[in-house]
Amino acid sequence: MPHSPQEKQRAVARLRRIRGQVDGLERAVAAGTDCGSILQQIAALRGAVNGLMAGILDSHLREEFTQVAVDPKIRKQHQASIDEVIALVRSYLK
């Protein structure tokens, strides 16, 4: 879960955009829109959900693992490791 007020606000805004995409997809299916357009909307929706997941995972990892380290050097190493993990996850989710 996002911990700071700014992270929560970004997550809620992203969720609202996703809800709008789902509503648009529902309207397109109900209207009989061609499959190509629907598949494109589904791909966009999947990307939006994956982006939300990556953002929340980023927040979680930073909150959990940077607070553990008291030593600034170790904290910096943890942050670098988290950056690598998040980059890997984001590349996988694309």
N, CA, C and O atoms as a Tinker XYZ file with bonds, in Angstrom:
   376  protein
     1  N      0.834000   -1.178000    0.000000    73     2
     2  CA     0.000000    0.000000    0.000000    64     1     3
     3  C      0.881000    1.244000    0.000000    63     2     4     5
     4  O      1.882000    1.294000    0.715000    81     3
     5  N      0.523000    2.231000   -0.782000    73     3     6
     6  CA     1.288000    3.478000   -0.765000    64     5     7
     7  C      1.250000    4.096000    0.636000    63     6     8     9
     8  O      0.209000    4.084000    1.292000    81     7
     9  N      2.371000    4.628000    1.087000    73     7    10
    10  CA     2.453000    5.115000    2.449000    64     9    11
    11  C      2.323000    6.628000    2.571000    63    10    12    13
    12  O      1.697000    7.113000    3.513000    81    11
    13  N      2.886000    7.367000    1.663000    73    11    14
    14  CA     2.807000    8.824000    1.779000    64    13    15
    15  C      1.495000    9.317000    1.158000    63    14    16    17
    16  O      0.919000    8.649000    0.299000    81    15
    17  N      1.033000   10.482000    1.596000    73    15    18
    18  CA    -0.198000   11.043000    1.008000    64    17    19
    19  C     -0.094000   11.242000   -0.511000    63    18    20    21
    20  O     -1.075000   11.053000   -1.230000    81    19
    21  N      1.101000   11.626000   -0.998000    73    19    22
    22  CA     1.280000   11.831000   -2.433000    64    21    23
    23  C      1.166000   10.508000   -3.186000    63    22    24    25
    24  O      0.560000   10.447000   -4.255000    81    23
    25  N      1.754000    9.445000   -2.621000    73    23    26
    26  CA     1.679000    8.133000   -3.270000    64    25    27
    27  C      0.245000    7.623000   -3.286000    63    26    28    29
    28  O     -0.201000    7.047000   -4.278000    81    27
    29  N     -0.468000    7.831000   -2.205000    73    27    30
    30  CA    -1.884000    7.415000   -2.146000    64    29    31
    31  C     -2.693000    8.174000   -3.188000    63    30    32    33
    32  O     -3.520000    7.589000   -3.887000    81    31
    33  N     -2.453000    9.476000   -3.288000    73    31    34
    34  CA    -3.180000   10.297000   -4.251000    64    33    35
    35  C     -2.901000    9.828000   -5.683000    63    34    36    37
    36  O     -3.816000    9.755000   -6.504000    81    35
    37  N     -1.636000    9.510000   -5.980000    73    35    38
    38  CA    -1.297000    9.016000   -7.321000    64    37    39
    39  C     -1.963000    7.674000   -7.593000    63    38    40    41
    40  O     -2.461000    7.443000   -8.695000    81    39
    41  N     -1.978000    6.787000   -6.603000    73    39    42
    42  CA    -2.596000    5.472000   -6.786000    64    41    43
    43  C     -4.099000    5.612000   -7.015000    63    42    44    45
    44  O     -4.655000    4.945000   -7.888000    81    43
    45  N     -4.753000    6.463000   -6.248000    73    43    46
    46  CA    -6.197000    6.665000   -6.415000    64    45    47
    47  C     -6.490000    7.278000   -7.781000    63    46    48    49
    48  O     -7.443000    6.870000   -8.445000    81    47
    49  N     -5.694000    8.240000   -8.206000    73    47    50
    50  CA    -5.892000    8.846000   -9.528000    64    49    51
    51  C     -5.719000    7.793000  -10.623000    63    50    52    53
    52  O     -6.481000    7.765000  -11.589000    81    51
    53  N     -4.727000    6.940000  -10.470000    73    51    54
    54  CA    -4.494000    5.885000  -11.465000    64    53    55
    55  C     -5.667000    4.909000  -11.479000    63    54    56    57
    56  O     -6.108000    4.480000  -12.545000    81    55
    57  N     -6.170000    4.559000  -10.300000    73    55    58
    58  CA    -7.331000    3.665000  -10.219000    64    57    59
    59  C     -8.559000    4.276000  -10.891000    63    58    60    61
    60  O     -9.332000    3.571000  -11.539000    81    59
    61  N     -8.730000    5.564000  -10.739000    73    59    62
    62  CA    -9.869000    6.236000  -11.387000    64    61    63
    63  C     -9.727000    6.209000  -12.906000    63    62    64    65
    64  O    -10.712000    6.036000  -13.623000    81    63
    65  N     -8.499000    6.381000  -13.394000    73    63    66
    66  CA    -8.283000    6.282000  -14.841000    64    65    67
    67  C     -8.556000    4.863000  -15.326000    63    66    68    69
    68  O     -9.144000    4.665000  -16.389000    81    67
    69  N     -8.128000    3.883000  -14.546000    73    67    70
    70  CA    -8.387000    2.483000  -14.904000    64    69    71
    71  C     -9.890000    2.220000  -14.930000    63    70    72    73
    72  O    -10.390000    1.553000  -15.836000    81    71
    73  N    -10.611000    2.744000  -13.939000    73    71    74
    74  CA   -12.068000    2.586000  -13.933000    64    73    75
    75  C    -12.674000    3.186000  -15.193000    63    74    76    77
    76  O    -13.585000    2.602000  -15.779000    81    75
    77  N    -12.180000    4.340000  -15.614000    73    75    78
    78  CA   -12.666000    4.957000  -16.844000    64    77    79
    79  C    -12.377000    4.089000  -18.058000    63    78    80    81
    80  O    -13.204000    3.974000  -18.962000    81    79
    81  N    -11.188000    3.473000  -18.073000    73    79    82
    82  CA   -10.852000    2.576000  -19.187000    64    81    83
    83  C    -11.786000    1.365000  -19.202000    63    82    84    85
    84  O    -12.233000    0.944000  -20.268000    81    83
    85  N    -12.081000    0.805000  -18.032000    73    83    86
    86  CA   -12.977000   -0.352000  -17.948000    64    85    87
    87  C    -14.380000    0.039000  -18.412000    63    86    88    89
    88  O    -15.026000   -0.709000  -19.147000    81    87
    89  N    -14.845000    1.199000  -17.986000    73    87    90
    90  CA   -16.160000    1.668000  -18.423000    64    89    91
    91  C    -16.212000    1.836000  -19.941000    63    90    92    93
    92  O    -17.190000    1.458000  -20.586000    81    91
    93  N    -15.149000    2.405000  -20.498000    73    91    94
    94  CA   -15.083000    2.572000  -21.951000    64    93    95
    95  C    -15.048000    1.235000  -22.675000    63    94    96    97
    96  O    -15.665000    1.073000  -23.728000    81    95
    97  N    -14.330000    0.287000  -22.112000    73    95    98
    98  CA   -14.271000   -1.051000  -22.701000    64    97    99
    99  C    -15.638000   -1.720000  -22.660000    63    98   100   101
   100  O    -16.048000   -2.366000  -23.624000    81    99
   101  N    -16.336000   -1.564000  -21.552000    73    99   102
   102  CA   -17.685000   -2.140000  -21.445000    64   101   103
   103  C    -18.615000   -1.536000  -22.495000    63   102   104   105
   104  O    -19.382000   -2.252000  -23.140000    81   103
   105  N    -18.543000   -0.227000  -22.661000    73   103   106
   106  CA   -19.388000    0.430000  -23.676000    64   105   107
   107  C    -19.043000   -0.062000  -25.077000    63   106   108   109
   108  O    -19.929000   -0.272000  -25.905000    81   107
   109  N    -17.750000   -0.244000  -25.337000    73   107   110
   110  CA   -17.321000   -0.707000  -26.657000    64   109   111
   111  C    -17.837000   -2.113000  -26.941000    63   110   112   113
   112  O    -18.297000   -2.398000  -28.047000    81   111
   113  N    -17.759000   -2.990000  -25.945000    73   111   114
   114  CA   -18.259000   -4.358000  -26.130000    64   113   115
   115  C    -19.767000   -4.340000  -26.340000    63   114   116   117
   116  O    -20.280000   -5.025000  -27.225000    81   115
   117  N    -20.478000   -3.559000  -25.532000    73   115   118
   118  CA   -21.936000   -3.484000  -25.657000    64   117   119
   119  C    -22.357000   -2.919000  -27.007000    63   118   120   121
   120  O    -23.393000   -3.301000  -27.550000    81   119
   121  N    -21.555000   -2.012000  -27.544000    73   119   122
   122  CA   -21.881000   -1.393000  -28.829000    64   121   123
   123  C    -21.469000   -2.250000  -30.017000    63   122   124   125
   124  O    -21.783000   -1.920000  -31.161000    81   123
   125  N    -20.768000   -3.345000  -29.754000    73   123   126
   126  CA   -20.348000   -4.216000  -30.852000    64   125   127
   127  C    -19.159000   -3.686000  -31.626000    63   126   128   129
   128  O    -19.022000   -3.952000  -32.821000    81   127
   129  N    -18.307000   -2.946000  -30.960000    73   127   130
   130  CA   -17.109000   -2.414000  -31.601000    64   129   131
   131  C    -16.246000   -3.567000  -32.112000    63   130   132   133
   132  O    -16.239000   -4.654000  -31.535000    81   131
   133  N    -15.522000   -3.317000  -33.197000    73   131   134
   134  CA   -14.726000   -4.400000  -33.792000    64   133   135
   135  C    -13.662000   -4.899000  -32.822000    63   134   136   137
   136  O    -13.195000   -4.166000  -31.951000    81   135
   137  N    -13.296000   -6.149000  -32.993000    73   135   138
   138  CA   -12.378000   -6.845000  -32.076000    64   137   139
   139  C    -11.017000   -6.172000  -31.969000    63   138   140   141
   140  O    -10.435000   -6.134000  -30.885000    81   139
   141  N    -10.506000   -5.648000  -33.053000    73   139   142
   142  CA    -9.198000   -5.002000  -33.027000    64   141   143
   143  C     -9.155000   -3.845000  -32.036000    63   142   144   145
   144  O     -8.209000   -3.712000  -31.260000    81   143
   145  N    -10.188000   -3.015000  -32.073000    73   143   146
   146  CA   -10.247000   -1.880000  -31.150000    64   145   147
   147  C    -10.402000   -2.343000  -29.707000    63   146   148   149
   148  O     -9.803000   -1.770000  -28.797000    81   147
   149  N    -11.200000   -3.372000  -29.503000    73   147   150
   150  CA   -11.402000   -3.892000  -28.147000    64   149   151
   151  C    -10.104000   -4.489000  -27.613000    63   150   152   153
   152  O     -9.743000   -4.273000  -26.456000    81   151
   153  N     -9.408000   -5.238000  -28.461000    73   151   154
   154  CA    -8.134000   -5.818000  -28.024000    64   153   155
   155  C     -7.117000   -4.732000  -27.685000    63   154   156   157
   156  O     -6.339000   -4.875000  -26.743000    81   155
   157  N     -7.128000   -3.665000  -28.445000    73   155   158
   158  CA    -6.225000   -2.553000  -28.161000    64   157   159
   159  C     -6.564000   -1.925000  -26.806000    63   158   160   161
   160  O     -5.663000   -1.587000  -26.037000    81   159
   161  N     -7.849000   -1.768000  -26.513000    73   159   162
   162  CA    -8.265000   -1.216000  -25.221000    64   161   163
   163  C     -7.890000   -2.147000  -24.068000    63   162   164   165
   164  O     -7.492000   -1.688000  -22.997000    81   163
   165  N     -8.020000   -3.457000  -24.293000    73   163   166
   166  CA    -7.641000   -4.427000  -23.264000    64   165   167
   167  C     -6.137000   -4.345000  -23.001000    63   166   168   169
   168  O     -5.711000   -4.396000  -21.847000    81   167
   169  N     -5.342000   -4.218000  -24.040000    73   167   170
   170  CA    -3.895000   -4.099000  -23.867000    64   169   171
   171  C     -3.546000   -2.829000  -23.085000    63   170   172   173
   172  O     -2.660000   -2.847000  -22.231000    81   171
   173  N     -4.236000   -1.741000  -23.376000    73   171   174
   174  CA    -3.997000   -0.495000  -22.644000    64   173   175
   175  C     -4.390000   -0.650000  -21.178000    63   174   176   177
   176  O     -3.704000   -0.146000  -20.289000    81   175
   177  N     -5.481000   -1.339000  -20.934000    73   175   178
   178  CA    -5.935000   -1.580000  -19.568000    64   177   179
   179  C     -4.930000   -2.442000  -18.808000    63   178   180   181
   180  O     -4.621000   -2.174000  -17.646000    81   179
   181  N     -4.428000   -3.475000  -19.472000    73   179   182
   182  CA    -3.424000   -4.334000  -18.849000    64   181   183
   183  C     -2.177000   -3.526000  -18.490000    63   182   184   185
   184  O     -1.605000   -3.705000  -17.415000    81   183
   185  N     -1.763000   -2.643000  -19.388000    73   183   186
   186  CA    -0.607000   -1.794000  -19.106000    64   185   187
   187  C     -0.850000   -0.869000  -17.920000    63   186   188   189
   188  O      0.048000   -0.644000  -17.109000    81   187
   189  N     -2.051000   -0.338000  -17.821000    73   187   190
   190  CA    -2.380000    0.556000  -16.709000    64   189   191
   191  C     -2.356000   -0.195000  -15.381000    63   190   192   193
   192  O     -1.841000    0.321000  -14.390000    81   191
   193  N     -2.904000   -1.397000  -15.350000    73   191   194
   194  CA    -2.906000   -2.200000  -14.130000    64   193   195
   195  C     -1.480000   -2.606000  -13.763000    63   194   196   197
   196  O     -1.107000   -2.569000  -12.591000    81   195
   197  N     -0.692000   -2.990000  -14.749000    73   195   198
   198  CA     0.697000   -3.348000  -14.477000    64   197   199
   199  C      1.481000   -2.155000  -13.936000    63   198   200   201
   200  O      2.313000   -2.311000  -13.041000    81   199
   201  N      1.221000   -0.975000  -14.473000    73   199   202
   202  CA     1.875000    0.229000  -13.965000    64   201   203
   203  C      1.489000    0.517000  -12.527000    63   202   204   205
   204  O      2.331000    0.913000  -11.721000    81   203
   205  N      0.219000    0.320000  -12.204000    73   203   206
   206  CA    -0.239000    0.501000  -10.829000    64   205   207
   207  C      0.464000   -0.494000   -9.909000    63   206   208   209
   208  O      0.939000   -0.124000   -8.835000    81   207
   209  N      0.527000   -1.747000  -10.330000    73   207   210
   210  CA     1.177000   -2.766000   -9.525000    64   209   211
   211  C      2.656000   -2.436000   -9.314000    63   210   212   213
   212  O      3.159000   -2.566000   -8.198000    81   211
   213  N      3.342000   -2.021000  -10.346000    73   211   214
   214  CA     4.757000   -1.681000  -10.224000    64   213   215
   215  C      4.957000   -0.501000   -9.276000    63   214   216   217
   216  O      5.902000   -0.495000   -8.487000    81   215
   217  N      4.091000    0.478000   -9.348000    73   215   218
   218  CA     4.202000    1.642000   -8.468000    64   217   219
   219  C      3.996000    1.284000   -7.008000    63   218   220   221
   220  O      4.719000    1.762000   -6.134000    81   219
   221  N      3.012000    0.444000   -6.750000    73   219   222
   222  CA     2.747000    0.040000   -5.369000    64   221   223
   223  C      3.858000   -0.873000   -4.858000    63   222   224   225
   224  O      4.250000   -0.780000   -3.695000    81   223
   225  N      4.363000   -1.743000   -5.709000    73   223   226
   226  CA     5.489000   -2.587000   -5.321000    64   225   227
   227  C      6.715000   -1.738000   -5.002000    63   226   228   229
   228  O      7.415000   -1.996000   -4.023000    81   227
   229  N      6.970000   -0.738000   -5.818000    73   227   230
   230  CA     8.087000    0.185000   -5.587000    64   229   231
   231  C      7.948000    0.824000   -4.206000    63   230   232   233
   232  O      8.894000    0.831000   -3.418000    81   231
   233  N      6.776000    1.352000   -3.926000    73   231   234
   234  CA     6.519000    1.989000   -2.634000    64   233   235
   235  C      6.722000    1.014000   -1.480000    63   234   236   237
   236  O      7.327000    1.358000   -0.465000    81   235
   237  N      6.221000   -0.182000   -1.641000    73   235   238
   238  CA     6.327000   -1.191000   -0.595000    64   237   239
   239  C      7.783000   -1.557000   -0.327000    63   238   240   241
   240  O      8.216000   -1.587000    0.825000    81   239
   241  N      8.532000   -1.832000   -1.379000    73   239   242
   242  CA     9.924000   -2.225000   -1.197000    64   241   243
   243  C     10.734000   -1.114000   -0.538000    63   242   244   245
   244  O     11.540000   -1.370000    0.357000    81   243
   245  N     10.517000    0.106000   -0.980000    73   243   246
   246  CA    11.271000    1.216000   -0.398000    64   245   247
   247  C     10.912000    1.407000    1.072000    63   246   248   249
   248  O     11.787000    1.667000    1.898000    81   247
   249  N      9.651000    1.280000    1.394000    73   247   250
   250  CA     9.209000    1.446000    2.785000    64   249   251
   251  C      9.766000    0.333000    3.671000    63   250   252   253
   252  O     10.236000    0.595000    4.778000    81   251
   253  N      9.714000   -0.888000    3.192000    73   251   254
   254  CA    10.129000   -2.037000    3.999000    64   253   255
   255  C     11.640000   -2.137000    4.168000    63   254   256   257
   256  O     12.117000   -2.421000    5.267000    81   255
   257  N     12.392000   -1.911000    3.112000    73   255   258
   258  CA    13.807000   -2.236000    3.147000    64   257   259
   259  C     14.741000   -1.058000    3.387000    63   258   260   261
   260  O     15.888000   -1.263000    3.782000    81   259
   261  N     14.288000    0.151000    3.161000    73   259   262
   262  CA    15.197000    1.261000    3.450000    64   261   263
   263  C     15.116000    1.668000    4.918000    63   262   264   265
   264  O     16.069000    2.235000    5.452000    81   263
   265  N     14.008000    1.390000    5.568000    73   263   266
   266  CA    13.900000    1.722000    6.990000    64   265   267
   267  C     14.718000    0.780000    7.856000    63   266   268   269
   268  O     15.120000    1.153000    8.958000    81   267
   269  N     14.971000   -0.422000    7.384000    73   267   270
   270  CA    15.718000   -1.416000    8.149000    64   269   271
   271  C     17.152000   -0.957000    8.376000    63   270   272   273
   272  O     17.720000   -1.177000    9.446000    81   271
   273  N     17.725000   -0.330000    7.380000    73   271   274
   274  CA    19.136000    0.060000    7.444000    64   273   275
   275  C     19.291000    1.381000    8.187000    63   274   276   277
   276  O     18.699000    2.394000    7.814000    81   275
   277  N     20.088000    1.351000    9.231000    73   275   278
   278  CA    20.374000    2.566000    9.986000    64   277   279
   279  C     21.571000    3.291000    9.382000    63   278   280   281
   280  O     21.589000    4.520000    9.310000    81   279
   281  N     22.548000    2.540000    8.960000    73   279   282
   282  CA    23.767000    3.083000    8.354000    64   281   283
   283  C     23.438000    3.667000    6.977000    63   282   284   285
   284  O     22.876000    2.961000    6.139000    81   283
   285  N     23.773000    4.936000    6.721000    73   283   286
   286  CA    23.467000    5.559000    5.430000    64   285   287
   287  C     24.063000    4.817000    4.238000    63   286   288   289
   288  O     23.452000    4.773000    3.170000    81   287
   289  N     25.261000    4.228000    4.411000    73   287   290
   290  CA    25.869000    3.477000    3.308000    64   289   291
   291  C     25.022000    2.265000    2.951000    63   290   292   293
   292  O     24.772000    1.986000    1.779000    81   291
   293  N     24.591000    1.557000    3.972000    73   291   294
   294  CA    23.764000    0.362000    3.750000    64   293   295
   295  C     22.418000    0.769000    3.166000    63   294   296   297
   296  O     21.888000    0.099000    2.279000    81   295
   297  N     21.876000    1.855000    3.663000    73   295   298
   298  CA    20.594000    2.348000    3.136000    64   297   299
   299  C     20.723000    2.665000    1.652000    63   298   300   301
   300  O     19.828000    2.355000    0.866000    81   299
   301  N     21.840000    3.284000    1.270000    73   299   302
   302  CA    22.075000    3.610000   -0.140000    64   301   303
   303  C     22.196000    2.327000   -0.970000    63   302   304   305
   304  O     21.681000    2.264000   -2.087000    81   303
   305  N     22.863000    1.322000   -0.442000    73   303   306
   306  CA    22.976000    0.035000   -1.138000    64   305   307
   307  C     21.601000   -0.605000   -1.296000    63   306   308   309
   308  O     21.287000   -1.154000   -2.352000    81   307
   309  N     20.780000   -0.536000   -0.247000    73   307   310
   310  CA    19.419000   -1.082000   -0.332000    64   309   311
   311  C     18.622000   -0.361000   -1.420000    63   310   312   313
   312  O     17.907000   -0.987000   -2.202000    81   311
   313  N     18.760000    0.958000   -1.456000    73   311   314
   314  CA    18.027000    1.723000   -2.470000    64   313   315
   315  C     18.475000    1.332000   -3.871000    63   314   316   317
   316  O     17.648000    1.229000   -4.777000    81   315
   317  N     19.765000    1.113000   -4.061000    73   315   318
   318  CA    20.263000    0.697000   -5.376000    64   317   319
   319  C     19.724000   -0.675000   -5.738000    63   318   320   321
   320  O     19.343000   -0.909000   -6.885000    81   319
   321  N     19.689000   -1.580000   -4.777000    73   319   322
   322  CA    19.134000   -2.918000   -5.029000    64   321   323
   323  C     17.658000   -2.846000   -5.364000    63   322   324   325
   324  O     17.187000   -3.537000   -6.267000    81   323
   325  N     16.935000   -2.021000   -4.647000    73   323   326
   326  CA    15.506000   -1.847000   -4.924000    64   325   327
   327  C     15.308000   -1.272000   -6.323000    63   326   328   329
   328  O     14.414000   -1.710000   -7.047000    81   327
   329  N     16.128000   -0.300000   -6.712000    73   327   330
   330  CA    16.047000    0.265000   -8.061000    64   329   331
   331  C     16.215000   -0.822000   -9.117000    63   330   332   333
   332  O     15.497000   -0.839000  -10.117000    81   331
   333  N     17.164000   -1.728000   -8.892000    73   331   334
   334  CA    17.391000   -2.820000   -9.841000    64   333   335
   335  C     16.187000   -3.751000   -9.914000    63   334   336   337
   336  O     15.759000   -4.140000  -11.001000    81   335
   337  N     15.648000   -4.104000   -8.758000    73   335   338
   338  CA    14.492000   -5.009000   -8.729000    64   337   339
   339  C     13.296000   -4.362000   -9.418000    63   338   340   341
   340  O     12.616000   -5.012000  -10.213000    81   339
   341  N     13.033000   -3.107000   -9.127000    73   339   342
   342  CA    11.901000   -2.408000   -9.739000    64   341   343
   343  C     12.085000   -2.303000  -11.242000    63   342   344   345
   344  O     11.125000   -2.490000  -11.990000    81   343
   345  N     13.282000   -2.012000  -11.702000    73   343   346
   346  CA    13.545000   -1.935000  -13.148000    64   345   347
   347  C     13.276000   -3.288000  -13.801000    63   346   348   349
   348  O     12.697000   -3.355000  -14.886000    81   347
   349  N     13.694000   -4.354000  -13.141000    73   347   350
   350  CA    13.446000   -5.697000  -13.659000    64   349   351
   351  C     11.954000   -6.004000  -13.718000    63   350   352   353
   352  O     11.464000   -6.517000  -14.724000    81   351
   353  N     11.239000   -5.694000  -12.654000    73   351   354
   354  CA     9.797000   -5.950000  -12.619000    64   353   355
   355  C      9.085000   -5.128000  -13.693000    63   354   356   357
   356  O      8.223000   -5.640000  -14.406000    81   355
   357  N      9.449000   -3.860000  -13.800000    73   355   358
   358  CA     8.809000   -3.004000  -14.814000    64   357   359
   359  C      9.057000   -3.536000  -16.234000    63   358   360   361
   360  O      8.163000   -3.498000  -17.080000    81   359
   361  N     10.275000   -4.030000  -16.488000    73   359   362
   362  CA    10.559000   -4.568000  -17.828000    64   361   363
   363  C      9.747000   -5.845000  -18.063000    63   362   364   365
   364  O      9.298000   -6.088000  -19.183000    81   363
   365  N      9.556000   -6.644000  -17.046000    73   363   366
   366  CA     8.764000   -7.864000  -17.172000    64   365   367
   367  C      7.293000   -7.542000  -17.425000    63   366   368   369
   368  O      6.621000   -8.252000  -18.173000    81   367
   369  N      6.797000   -6.483000  -16.810000    73   367   370
   370  CA     5.377000   -6.140000  -16.917000    64   369   371
   371  C      5.016000   -5.440000  -18.220000    63   370   372   373
   372  O      3.834000   -5.267000  -18.514000    81   371
   373  N      6.004000   -5.037000  -19.001000    73   371   374
   374  CA     5.703000   -4.339000  -20.263000    64   373   375
   375  C      5.135000   -5.283000  -21.284000    63   374   376
   376  O      4.825000   -4.869000  -22.401000    81   375
